[in-house]
């Protein structure tokens, strides 16, 4: 084992010498902390009544005690319970997690530990924290039970644990080093089938775990001609999942991917069609825009959205691409098209297309999906529509209505269509019962810079409410009080007036 540990240390040195980086490496810079002493490790084991897995124990004694490691690096033994909500002295208790017996699905925790309080903490007994992956994700090492020595990824928000395909700590750690040195993409290190090109190509030759091997191949920076031929040979596989993964590999690693993938735009299954579209839509859009536009009518809404995304990212989207999809019944298509339509309007509308943009956006205001209506209002915040005078009343109704996600977009659109009506609506919203609405109205009034709204803003200077509420997705709050936002809005208006040579309009409401 000592030779292997020396080789691991040498690989770390090579990574530093090459100036490599990966997700989280800024936190440790590939530097190890000094090794622990035998007395340190023995004291920890005695206090916790456990014997650490031998390979991890040897790593602590001969390579380092914390520092360089996957994600944000390795923790020291002092942080062994970092993932725990409660301070529970149960490292010696048998760990209930095992890859072969872990219940499937989202309800895995209740199935594993039915009726137990603090079930997530109980699920982590017999494990110590190796490191954090960010947010609620941790890397744990199992030190007791049938899975002793295995690394497991856990989500403290209740996501199902994941066991990387490594026999122990050193296998997991050295896989990270080897993938780094090979130039692999390892943002989500440890997920999927392990191995570099020789191992993954071997699986393709043997016909073993084809979907897994192809998916893992996508992390490689490049592959040789022989391996590419093995991937191409799987394009005719009867399993759509294999065809899909093969097309994804080609899209990332084959210079001639578009030509090979184009026939699969007509594959009977959605997965291969979606992967083929990604492979085709690369490089000069003039070579593939027609293919993407043809896929806008695909029966699968996600493929239509992928085609819209490709056209949008290449900056070749037209109103003709989007307008029919704004009324689309396929799941998510109308919302996606609406979002891209609003982005297009934000970049500027050619005068010759102004009326068509306005008409399409006005039609969006009748859509059943609130977000599509919101995007329609966002378009109308950029495009004046004097030929559609009925828009003013409709936008005012949205601005003063009960749907919170529409208010400010509708106000911005209302200002664009009829400035006085927009200022009047925002002034009314400064008296709204919801402090978030008062604050948003004040912020937008400040951005508009019209001195006529100063009295409304001045009334908010005594409003010391800091907006705060608990929602289904968490706490919604703001660092500023309503009066702070109002004060900043007043200062912005006065600053703008000063640049113009003084406030020309008296401080009176917009309807005065």
N, C-alpha and C positions, 0 to 999 in steps of 0.2 A: 504493500500500500504506500510505503514511503516514496517509491519511485513515481507512483501516480501523482502523489501530492506535489512532488518536485516539478512534474510536468505541468500540472495545473498552474503553479506559480510562474513557470516559464511562459505559459500562454498569456497570463495576465500581463507580464512584462512586454510581450510582443504586441498586445493590444494597445498598451500605453505608447509604445514606440511608434506605432502606426497612426496614432491620433484618432482612433475609432471612437464612435459614439453610438448611443442607442437610447431608446426611451428610458428616462430616469437617470441616465449616467451622469448628468450634471450634479446629482446629489452626492456622488461618491468618487467621481473621476477615476474609476478603476483602481483606487488605492485601498489596500487592506489595512486594517488596524493591526497592531502587534498581536501575535498569538497569545492565547490564554495559557496560564500555567496549569500543571497537573493539579496543584492545590486548589486553584480557582474552580476548575471543572469538578473536582471531587467534592468540594464544599457545596456547589450547586446541586449535585446529584444527591448528596446526603440530606440537604434541606428539603428537596422535593421528592425524596424516596424513589428515585428512578436511576436507571443506567441509560445514558444517551446512546443512540445508535452508533455503532463503532465507526462508520465512515464519517459521520458528522463530528464525532468526538475527536477523531484524528485531524480533521480539517481545522477545528478550533485550536488544537495544540501545535500544529505545524505550518498552517497557511495564514490564518488570521482570525481574530475574534471581532467580527463586524467589519463593514466596509463594502468593497466591490461585490456586486451580485445582481441578479436579475431585477428589473424594475427599479425601485429606489434603493436597492442595496440590502445587505444583510444586517440584521439587528444583533445586538449583543444578548447574552443570556439574561441580563438584567431586565430586558424587555420581553421576556418569554410569554407574558400574558397580555401583550399589547392589544390583541384582538378581542379581549374579554370586556364585557360591560361591568361585570362584578369581579372583585378580587377573590377568586376561588382557588383554594390550595388543593387542586385535584389533578395535578400533572401525572400522578401515579395511578389515577383511575383508568379503567379500560376505555379506550377510544371506541365510540360506536360507529365511526366512519370506515367504510371499506368499499372499494370500487365494485366488487361483485355483489354486494348486498345493499347498496344505496338505493332507496326507493326512487322510482322514476317520477317525473312531473313536478309541477309547482308545489304540490302538497307533500313533498318529500319529508319535510321536517316533522310535520304532524304524524306522518306514517312511521317515521323512525322513532320518535319519542312522544307517543300519544299522551296528551294530558299533562305533560311536564311544564312547570313554570320555567321561564327563562330558557326556553328550549335551545336557542342558538348557543348560549353559553354552555349548556350541557352537551351539545353536539361536539363542542371543541375540547371537551375534557380529554386528557391524554395527548394533547398536541401543544406544541410551543410555536410561537411566531418567529418565522424566519425573516419576514419583511412585509412591507406594504406595497400594493400595486397602485395605490391612489384611491380616493373616494372610500367606498365601503369594502374594498377588496384586499384580502390578505393572503400571504403564502404561509402555510403551516407545515410543520414536520410532525408526523405521528410517532410517538415514542412508546406507546403501549398498544396492546391488542393485536389482532391478526394482521393489520396493515402497518405494524411497526416498521419504521425506517422510510415509509413512503412520504413523498411531498404531496400536499393537497392544496388547491386554491379554493378559498371560501369567500362568500359574499355575505357580509353581516346584515344586509337588507333582506336576506332570505333566499337568494338565488341558489340553485342546486350546486353543491361542491363539485369540483373537477379534479381528477387525479391525472397529472401528466404521466405519459407512458415512460416512466423511468423507474428502475428498480430501487433506487435509493438516492440519498442526497448528492453523492458525488456524481452519479450518472446525470442527474438533473443539472448540477452546476457545470459540469464539463460540457454538456450539450449546449448550454448558453455560450460558453467560450468558443466552441467549435463553430457554431452558427455565426457568431460575430466575425471570427477570422475568415470564414467562407464568404462573407459579404451578404448574408441572408437578411431578409426583412423580418425583424423579430419584435415588432411593436407589442404583440400579444404572445410573448415567448412562452413556450411550453405547451401551447394548444396544438392539438393534431398529432399526426403520426411523426415520430422522430426519424432522423436520418438525413444525409446529404444526397447528392446526385447518385452515387453508386448504389446505396441502399434502396432509394426510391425507384430507380430504373430497374433494379433487380426484382422488385415487387411487380412492376409492369410486365417484365418478361415472364414471370411465373403466373401472372394472372391473379395475384393475391391482393386483396384490399384495394382494388383499383380506384375507388372513389377517394379513399383516404390518401393513397400514394399520390394521386394527381393533385389533390387539394394541397398537400404538403409541398409539392414541387413548386407551387406558386411563390413560395418564400425564397427560392433560389435566385441569385442574381443573373444566372445564365445557365444553359445546358448545352451539351455537345450534340453534334449531328445525329449520332446513334440514338441518344435519348429522345431527341425531338422526333425521330422516326417512330419510336415506340408510342409517343403521344399521338402522333398522326394516325397510327394504326388503330387507335381506340375511338376514332371519330365515327366508325360504323358500328359501334357496340350497341346491342339491343337495349341496354339499360340507359334511359335518358339521363340519369345522374352521372354516368360515366362520360357520355357525350358532352354534357354541360361542363364538367370539370376539365376535360381535354381541351375544349374550346377556350376556357378561361386561361389555361396554361399557355396555349398558343397566342392568345391575345397579349400576354405579358412577356413572352420569351421568344416568339417567332417573328422575324422580320417580314415574312410573307403571310402573316396571319389573316389579313383581310381577304385575300384571294381564296384561302382554304376555308374561311368561315362563311363567306357570302352564301353558299348553297344552303347553309343551315338556318338562314333567316326564314326558311320555309319548313323547318322541322315540325313534325306534328306535336311536339311537346314544348311547353312554354320555357322551361329551363334552358334547353339548348338554344332556342331563339334569342333569349335574353343575353346569353353568353356570346353568341355570334354577333349580336348587335354591338356589344362592347368591343369585340375584336375588330370589327369593320370600321367603327367610328374613331379612327386614329389618324393623325397627320392632317394633311390638307383637306379641309372640309369639302372642297370641290370634287374630291374623289368619292365621297360617301354621303353627301347631304341627301341625294335622291333616295339612297337606301334607307336613311333614317326617316325621311318623310313617308316612305311607303309603310314603315312600321308604326306610324302614328295611328293607323286604323287596326292594329293588331287586336285580336279578341281579348288579350290579357292587358289589363290596365297598367300593370307595372312596366310592361314593355313599352307601351305608349309613353309613359312618363320618362322612361330611360331615353327614348328617342328625343323627347322634348329637351331633356337635360343635355344630351350631346349637342343638339343644335344651339342651345342657349350658351353652353360653354365655348362653342366655336364662334359665337356672336354672329350667327347667320339666321337666327329665328326671324320669321316675318309674321305679320298680323294674320296672314292666310294660314300659317301653321297653327296659330293659337285660337283664332275665333271659333272654329267649329268645336274645339275641345272645351270651350268655356260652358257649353251646354251638355257635355258628355256625361253619360250615365255610368260609365265604368268607374269602379272604385278608385277614388283619389285623383282621377285625371283632371276633372274640372278645377279642383283646388290647386293642383300643380300648375295647370295652365294659367290660372288666375294669378298665382304668385309670380310666374315668369312674365306675364303681361304687365304687372305692376312694375317689375324691375325694368322692363323695356321702356315703359313710359318715363321712368325715373332717369333713364339715360338720354331722353330727349325724343320728341315726336316731330318728324318732318311735317312742315305745314300742309303738304298735299294729303297727308294721312290723318290730319287732326280730326276731321269729321267722322271718319271711320273708327278711329280709336274711341272717340266719345260715344258713338252709338253702341259699340261693343261693350264699353264699360257701363253704360246706362242699362243695357240688357242684363248685366250681371247683378244689378240691384234687385232683380226679381228672383234670384236663385234661392233654392231651398237651403243650401249650405251657407251658414253664417260667414265662414271664412271666404267663400267666393264673393259674397256681398262686400266684405271688408276690402278685398283686393280691387273690386270694381271702384269703390270709393277712393282707394289710393291712386288709381289711374286718374280719376277725375280731379285729384289734387294737383295733377300736372297738366291736365288738358282742359282748356275752357270750352264750354259747349253752349254758346249763346243761342244756337238754334234749338236747344232743348230747355226752354224756360221752366218746364215742370220739374226739372231736377232739383231746383232750390227747395221746394216744399218737401220733396222726398228726403233729401239729405238732412234738412232741418229735423225731420221726424226721427231719423236715425241718431242724429247728434243729441237730441233730448230724450231719446227712448230708453228702454230698460236693458238693452243688450250692451254690456260694458265693452266688449271687444270691438264694437263699431263706432263708439263715440268720437274718439279723437281723429280717426281716419275720416269720418263723416264731417267733422268740423273743418279739417284741412281742405276737404273737397268743397265744402260750402264756402269757405273763404275764397277759393279759386273761382267759383262760379258767381258769387255775389259777396263781395268783401264785407259790406255793411251787415248783411244777414249772418255771415260767419262770426263777425265780432259780437253781434248781438247774442248769438247762441252761446258763445264762449263766456260772455259776461254773465249770462243766466246760469251757466254751469259753475261759476265761482261761488254760487249760493247753494250748490248741491249738498245733500245730506252726507254723501260719501266723501271723506277727506281726500281719498285718492283722486276723485274726479275734480275737486277744487284745485288740488295741486297740479294735475295734468292741464287743466284749463289755464292756470296761471303761467305754467311753463310755456304753453303754446302762445299765449298772448305776448309774453316777453319776446318770443322769437319773431312774432309778426311786427313788433315795434311801432304800434300805432298809439299815439299819445291819448286818443279818445278813451282808452280803456283804463287809464291811470286811476280814476276814482274806484273802479271795481277792484283793482289790485290793492289799493291803499286800505280798503275795507278788510283785506285779509291779513294786514300787518299785526293784528291782535290775535290771529288764529295760530295758537302754539301747538296744534295737534300734529303729532307725528303719525302718519298713516300706518296702520298695523292691522293685520287680520290673519287668522288661521284658515288655510284652505285645505282641500283634499290632498294637494301635492306638497304642502309644507307651509312655512311662514312667509307671508308677503309683507314687506315693510319697506321703509325708505330712510336714508340717513338724514334727510332734511325734514324740518317741520313745514307746514303749509306757509307760515309767515316767512320762512327763509326763502322758499321758492318765489313767493310774491315779491320779496325785497330784491332778489336777483333779477326778476322780470322788470321791475321798475327801473333798476339801474341800467339794464340793457336798453330800455326804451329811451331813457334820458341820455345815454351815451350816443345812441343813434341820432337823437334830436340834436345833440351838440355837434355831431359831425355834419349835420345839415345846416347848422347855423342857428339853432334854437328851435324850441317847440312851436310849430306854426299853428297847430290846432289847439283850441282851448281844451281844458280837462273836462270833458263832458262825455256822457255815454254815446255810443255810435248811433243811437236812434234819436238823439236830441236834435 
